[in-house]
Amino acid sequence: MNIFEKMYKSKKEQDLELFFMTDIPKIYDQYLTKDIKNFVKFLRKKDNFLYFIMSMLYRGSQFHNWEFIKYNLVNPYFIGELREQDIYKIDKEMFYDILLKYYKHEAKDSDLYYAFYGQELQVSMFLTDESQSEYLEEIKKLYILPIIDKLYPLSEKLQNNNNNNNFDEDEMIKLFYCNVTKNSFNSAIINFKSNIMPKCLEIFEPSINKDFIYFSEIIIKGIEYLEDHLSKKVFNNQKYTSEGAKKWIPVLEKSEMRFAHPIAMLLKKSLEQYIFGYAIKYTVENNNSSKVILAKNFHFISEFSPIFDFINEVVKLKRSEINYLFFKLLSKNCNMTDKEITFIINIFLLSDDSKIVKKQTYKLLEKNLPFIENGSCDIFQW
């Protein structure tokens, strides 16, 4: 049973909590719909197609055939008089209109949209169809026409509900969160290399830049290992349902996951701060003169004072404590529970080569990590 069917059946049974309180449709909108092969596989099942079409009545965008769907599908469904032939009344033209509005709003391809209009215009509803003509033509070519071509005629291509090749919603959701994890790690590394590191190299004295680059590269390799280890541990074993779904996915969801760009923003932020903290910790330790250089600037360069305050606290950490900076950041940014923290620590038990985490208890060290509660580094948009 897919989420749209669950929602409609919950509405029929007056269980409105499920009908209005779920983010799974957003996973369909922003993830599944970009994969034409699997989206068509989903739509070819009669029940999936029916409930997906009916769900459009409760979306933000309106389409020309809204009343037709209501009176020919939804109303007969609720009084138990819906016939199979009623589904086939959704002809190519009608479905084209539905998909056009759907891909324009709920299933918008943000990367494609920004390629045409730039990051400033983030909400397409403020633009008329005329001003979006290039973008709309592209989504017609990439999504709408291929879907219609593979789906029509409905009477021949819609499949019965007992088909063995049915779309697997649980697998789709798991893959979505797996990609959110990978995208968050990768985005943090890219942003650190392209934005944060260059700013640091402008701010710091030339004598410590080489060390800062060196230690940044070391921790980035460790972060890449963490991402690979996490993906394999959480998503590619038999414990996914009991561990990943219940302990890691809530962390992603509390991390301000943006569906238009499937990245957990606060996880990304934590990773960036951790890379920065690790690199500056060992840079200062490795270069005695840098302690003097940095100290002289703490209270004199107001523009960069948040960064130096952050450094001032990080360099106080002992070698063993820097390993737990990442957990402290995750705990603060993502509002993690004790069970989630324990789960992450257990996931991140790495080899000594990683130089990141050794098996210890976070709670015993938490008292040594009192900072990062109120500080921020605005220049890095932290």
C-alpha positions as CSV (number, residue, x, y, z in Angstrom):
1,M,0.0,0.0,0.0
2,N,1.5,3.4,-1.0
3,I,1.3,6.5,1.1
4,F,-1.5,8.1,-1.1
5,E,-3.7,5.0,-0.6
6,K,-3.0,5.0,3.2
7,M,-4.0,8.7,3.3
8,Y,-7.2,8.2,1.5
9,K,-8.2,5.2,3.5
10,S,-7.4,7.1,6.7
11,K,-9.6,9.9,5.5
12,K,-12.4,7.4,4.7
13,E,-12.0,6.1,8.3
14,Q,-11.8,9.6,9.7
15,D,-8.2,9.2,10.8
16,L,-7.2,12.7,9.8
17,E,-3.9,12.7,11.7
18,L,-2.3,10.4,9.1
19,F,-3.9,12.3,6.3
20,F,-2.4,15.6,7.2
21,M,0.8,14.7,9.1
22,T,3.2,13.0,6.8
23,D,6.3,14.0,4.8
24,I,6.4,10.8,2.7
25,P,4.5,12.5,-0.2
26,K,7.3,15.0,-0.4
27,I,9.8,12.1,-0.9
28,Y,7.7,11.1,-3.9
29,D,7.5,14.6,-5.2
30,Q,11.2,15.5,-4.9
31,Y,12.9,12.1,-5.3
32,L,10.8,9.5,-7.1
33,T,9.4,11.8,-9.7
34,K,13.0,12.5,-11.1
35,D,13.4,8.8,-11.8
36,I,11.1,8.3,-14.7
37,K,11.6,4.5,-14.9
38,N,10.5,3.9,-11.3
39,F,7.9,6.7,-11.3
40,V,6.2,5.0,-14.3
41,K,6.5,1.6,-12.6
42,F,4.7,3.1,-9.6
43,L,1.9,4.7,-11.7
44,R,1.3,1.5,-13.8
45,K,-0.3,-0.2,-10.8
46,K,-4.0,0.7,-10.9
47,D,-4.4,1.5,-7.2
48,N,-1.3,3.7,-7.3
49,F,-2.5,5.6,-10.3
50,L,-5.9,6.1,-8.8
51,Y,-4.8,7.3,-5.4
52,F,-2.1,9.5,-6.9
53,I,-4.6,11.2,-9.1
54,M,-7.0,11.7,-6.3
55,S,-4.3,13.1,-4.0
56,M,-4.0,16.0,-6.4
57,L,-7.2,17.5,-5.1
58,Y,-5.4,18.3,-1.8
59,R,-2.2,19.8,-3.3
60,G,-1.5,23.5,-3.4
61,S,-1.7,23.8,-7.2
62,Q,-5.0,23.7,-9.1
63,F,-5.5,22.2,-12.5
64,H,-8.2,22.6,-15.1
65,N,-9.8,19.2,-14.4
66,W,-10.0,19.5,-10.7
67,E,-13.9,19.2,-10.6
68,F,-13.8,16.3,-13.0
69,I,-11.5,14.3,-10.7
70,K,-13.7,15.2,-7.7
71,Y,-17.0,14.2,-9.2
72,N,-15.8,11.2,-11.3
73,L,-13.3,9.6,-9.0
74,V,-13.3,11.0,-5.4
75,N,-17.0,11.1,-4.8
76,P,-17.7,7.6,-6.3
77,Y,-14.8,6.3,-4.2
78,F,-16.2,7.5,-0.9
79,I,-19.7,6.1,-1.6
80,G,-18.3,2.8,-2.9
81,E,-19.4,3.2,-6.5
82,L,-16.1,3.7,-8.3
83,R,-15.7,1.6,-11.4
84,E,-12.5,0.6,-13.2
85,Q,-13.8,2.3,-16.3
86,D,-13.9,5.6,-14.4
87,I,-10.1,5.5,-14.0
88,Y,-9.7,5.3,-17.8
89,K,-11.5,8.6,-18.2
90,I,-8.3,10.3,-17.3
91,D,-7.2,10.8,-20.9
92,K,-3.8,12.0,-22.2
93,E,-4.8,15.7,-22.3
94,M,-6.2,15.6,-18.7
95,F,-3.2,13.8,-17.3
96,Y,-0.9,16.2,-19.2
97,D,-2.5,19.1,-17.5
98,I,-2.2,17.4,-14.1
99,L,1.5,16.6,-14.6
100,L,2.3,20.1,-15.8
101,K,0.9,21.6,-12.7
102,Y,2.5,18.9,-10.5
103,Y,6.0,19.3,-11.9
104,K,5.7,23.1,-11.9
105,H,5.0,23.2,-8.1
106,E,5.2,20.0,-6.0
107,A,7.7,18.0,-8.1
108,K,9.7,21.0,-9.3
109,D,13.2,20.2,-10.5
110,S,15.0,22.8,-8.5
111,D,18.4,22.3,-10.1
112,L,16.8,22.7,-13.6
113,Y,14.8,25.7,-12.4
114,Y,17.8,27.5,-11.0
115,A,19.7,26.8,-14.2
116,F,17.2,28.9,-16.0
117,Y,16.3,31.6,-13.4
118,G,19.1,31.6,-10.8
119,Q,19.0,31.0,-7.1
120,E,17.2,34.3,-6.3
121,L,13.9,33.1,-7.8
122,Q,13.2,30.2,-5.5
123,V,9.4,30.0,-5.8
124,S,8.0,29.4,-9.2
125,M,4.4,30.4,-8.4
126,F,5.5,34.0,-8.5
127,L,6.3,33.7,-12.2
128,T,3.7,33.5,-14.9
129,D,3.7,30.6,-17.3
130,E,4.9,32.9,-20.0
131,S,8.0,33.9,-18.0
132,Q,8.7,30.3,-17.2
133,S,8.2,29.1,-20.8
134,E,11.8,27.7,-21.2
135,Y,11.6,25.8,-17.9
136,L,8.2,24.4,-18.7
137,E,9.2,23.3,-22.1
138,E,12.2,21.5,-20.6
139,I,10.1,19.6,-18.0
140,K,7.7,18.6,-20.7
141,K,10.5,17.1,-22.6
142,L,12.3,15.5,-19.6
143,Y,9.3,14.3,-17.6
144,I,5.8,14.8,-18.8
145,L,5.9,13.4,-22.4
146,P,8.0,10.4,-21.5
147,I,5.6,9.5,-18.7
148,I,2.6,9.8,-20.9
149,D,4.2,7.8,-23.7
150,K,5.0,4.9,-21.3
151,L,1.6,5.0,-19.5
152,Y,-1.0,5.3,-22.3
153,P,-3.4,3.9,-23.3
154,L,-4.3,3.2,-19.7
155,S,-6.6,0.4,-20.6
156,E,-3.6,-1.6,-21.9
157,K,-0.8,-0.5,-19.7
158,L,-2.3,-0.2,-16.2
159,Q,-1.6,-3.4,-14.3
160,N,-3.6,-5.3,-11.7
161,N,-2.7,-4.9,-8.1
162,N,-1.3,-8.4,-7.7
163,N,1.5,-7.8,-10.2
164,N,4.8,-9.2,-8.9
165,N,6.8,-6.2,-10.2
166,N,5.0,-3.7,-8.0
167,F,6.7,-0.6,-6.9
168,D,8.4,-0.9,-3.4
169,E,7.7,2.2,-1.4
170,D,9.8,1.1,1.6
171,E,12.8,0.6,-0.6
172,M,12.3,4.0,-2.3
173,I,12.1,5.7,1.1
174,K,15.3,3.9,2.3
175,L,17.2,4.9,-0.8
176,F,16.0,8.5,-0.4
177,Y,17.4,8.8,3.1
178,C,20.6,7.0,2.0
179,N,21.0,9.7,-0.7
180,V,20.2,12.5,1.8
181,T,23.1,11.1,4.0
182,K,25.5,10.9,1.1
183,N,24.5,14.3,-0.3
184,S,24.9,16.0,3.1
185,F,28.4,14.6,3.6
186,N,29.5,15.5,0.0
187,S,27.9,18.9,0.2
188,A,29.7,19.7,3.4
189,I,33.1,18.7,1.9
190,I,32.5,20.7,-1.3
191,N,31.4,23.8,0.6
192,F,34.4,23.6,2.9
193,K,36.9,23.3,0.1
194,S,35.3,25.9,-2.2
195,N,34.1,28.5,0.4
196,I,35.3,28.0,3.9
197,M,38.9,27.0,3.3
198,P,39.6,30.0,0.9
199,K,38.2,32.4,3.5
200,C,40.3,30.9,6.2
201,L,43.4,31.2,4.0
202,E,42.7,34.9,3.6
203,I,42.2,35.5,7.3
204,F,45.1,33.4,8.8
205,E,48.7,34.3,8.7
206,P,50.6,32.8,5.7
207,S,52.8,30.8,8.1
208,I,50.0,28.5,9.1
209,N,48.1,28.2,5.8
210,K,50.1,25.1,4.7
211,D,49.4,23.3,8.0
212,F,45.7,24.2,7.8
213,I,45.4,22.8,4.3
214,Y,47.2,19.6,5.3
215,F,45.1,18.9,8.4
216,S,41.9,19.8,6.5
217,E,42.8,17.2,3.9
218,I,43.4,14.6,6.6
219,I,40.0,15.1,8.3
220,I,38.2,15.3,4.9
221,K,39.5,11.8,4.2
222,G,38.2,10.7,7.5
223,I,34.8,12.3,6.8
224,E,34.6,10.5,3.5
225,Y,35.3,7.2,5.3
226,L,32.6,8.0,7.8
227,E,30.0,8.6,5.1
228,D,30.9,5.3,3.4
229,H,30.9,3.5,6.7
230,L,27.5,5.0,7.7
231,S,25.8,4.2,4.4
232,K,26.9,0.6,4.6
233,K,26.2,0.2,8.3
234,V,22.8,1.8,8.3
235,F,21.2,1.2,4.9
236,N,22.8,-2.0,3.6
237,N,22.1,-4.5,6.4
238,Q,19.3,-6.4,8.0
239,K,19.0,-4.0,10.9
240,Y,17.9,-1.0,8.8
241,T,14.3,-1.1,10.1
242,S,15.2,-1.4,13.7
243,E,18.3,0.9,13.7
244,G,18.5,3.2,10.7
245,A,14.8,3.9,10.4
246,K,14.3,4.5,14.1
247,K,17.6,6.2,15.1
248,W,19.4,7.7,12.0
249,I,16.5,8.9,9.9
250,P,15.1,11.0,12.8
251,V,18.4,12.7,13.0
252,L,18.2,13.6,9.3
253,E,14.7,14.9,9.7
254,K,15.6,17.1,12.7
255,S,18.5,18.4,10.6
256,E,16.2,20.7,8.6
257,M,16.2,18.4,5.5
258,R,15.2,20.5,2.5
259,F,13.1,18.4,0.1
260,A,13.9,20.7,-2.9
261,H,17.5,19.8,-2.3
262,P,17.7,16.5,-0.5
263,I,20.4,17.6,2.0
264,A,20.1,17.6,5.8
265,M,21.3,21.2,6.4
266,L,22.2,20.9,10.1
267,L,24.1,17.7,9.5
268,K,26.0,19.5,6.7
269,K,26.6,22.4,9.1
270,S,27.9,20.1,11.8
271,L,30.3,18.4,9.4
272,E,31.7,21.8,8.2
273,Q,32.3,23.0,11.8
274,Y,33.9,19.7,12.6
275,I,36.3,19.8,9.7
276,F,37.2,23.4,10.5
277,G,37.6,22.7,14.3
278,Y,39.8,19.6,13.6
279,A,42.0,21.4,11.1
280,I,42.6,24.5,13.3
281,K,43.2,22.4,16.4
282,Y,46.1,20.5,14.9
283,T,47.3,23.5,12.9
284,V,47.8,25.4,16.1
285,E,49.3,22.4,17.9
286,N,51.7,21.9,15.1
287,N,52.9,25.5,14.9
288,N,53.8,27.1,18.2
289,S,54.2,30.6,16.7
290,S,50.6,30.4,15.4
291,K,49.3,30.4,18.9
292,V,50.8,33.9,19.4
293,I,49.6,35.0,16.0
294,L,46.0,33.9,16.6
295,A,45.9,35.2,20.2
296,K,47.0,38.6,19.2
297,N,44.0,38.8,16.8
298,F,41.2,37.4,19.1
299,H,40.0,40.8,20.3
300,F,41.3,43.1,17.7
301,I,39.7,41.9,14.4
302,S,36.1,42.3,15.2
303,E,35.0,41.2,11.8
304,F,36.4,37.7,12.4
305,S,35.8,37.5,16.2
306,P,33.3,34.7,16.0
307,I,35.8,32.5,14.2
308,F,38.6,33.3,16.6
309,D,36.3,32.7,19.6
310,F,35.5,29.3,18.1
311,I,39.3,28.6,17.6
312,N,40.0,29.8,21.2
313,E,37.7,27.1,22.6
314,V,38.7,24.4,20.2
315,V,42.4,24.6,20.8
316,K,41.8,24.0,24.5
317,L,40.6,20.5,23.8
318,K,42.9,17.5,24.5
319,R,43.7,15.2,21.6
320,S,41.1,12.6,22.7
321,E,38.4,15.2,23.2
322,I,38.6,16.6,19.6
323,N,37.3,13.2,18.4
324,Y,34.0,14.0,20.2
325,L,33.6,17.5,18.7
326,F,31.5,15.9,15.9
327,F,29.1,14.3,18.4
328,K,28.8,17.5,20.3
329,L,28.0,19.4,17.2
330,L,25.4,16.8,16.1
331,S,23.9,16.8,19.6
332,K,23.5,20.6,19.5
333,N,22.5,21.2,15.9
334,C,20.2,18.2,15.4
335,N,18.8,17.9,19.0
336,M,19.8,14.3,19.2
337,T,18.4,12.0,22.0
338,D,20.7,9.9,24.1
339,K,19.7,6.8,22.1
340,E,20.6,8.6,18.8
341,I,23.9,9.8,20.2
342,T,24.8,6.2,21.3
343,F,23.7,4.8,17.9
344,I,26.0,7.3,16.1
345,I,28.9,6.6,18.3
346,N,28.5,2.8,17.7
347,I,28.2,3.4,14.0
348,F,31.4,5.5,14.0
349,L,33.7,3.0,15.6
350,L,36.4,3.2,13.0
351,S,39.9,1.9,12.5
352,D,42.9,3.7,14.0
353,D,43.9,4.8,10.5
354,S,40.9,7.2,10.4
355,K,42.2,9.1,13.4
356,I,38.7,10.2,14.3
357,V,36.9,8.1,16.8
358,K,37.9,5.5,19.4
359,K,35.5,3.5,21.5
360,Q,34.6,5.6,24.5
361,T,31.4,6.9,26.1
362,Y,30.2,10.3,24.9
363,K,28.5,11.2,28.2
364,L,31.7,10.8,30.1
365,L,33.4,13.4,27.9
366,E,30.5,15.8,27.5
367,K,31.6,18.0,30.5
368,N,34.8,18.6,28.6
369,L,32.9,20.1,25.6
370,P,31.0,23.0,27.2
371,F,31.4,25.4,24.3
372,I,29.6,25.8,20.9
373,E,26.4,26.4,22.9
374,N,25.8,30.0,21.9
375,G,28.6,30.8,19.5
376,S,28.4,31.1,15.8
377,C,30.7,31.9,12.9
378,D,28.6,34.3,10.8
379,I,31.2,34.7,8.1
380,F,30.8,31.0,7.3
381,Q,27.0,31.3,7.6
382,W,27.1,29.0,10.7
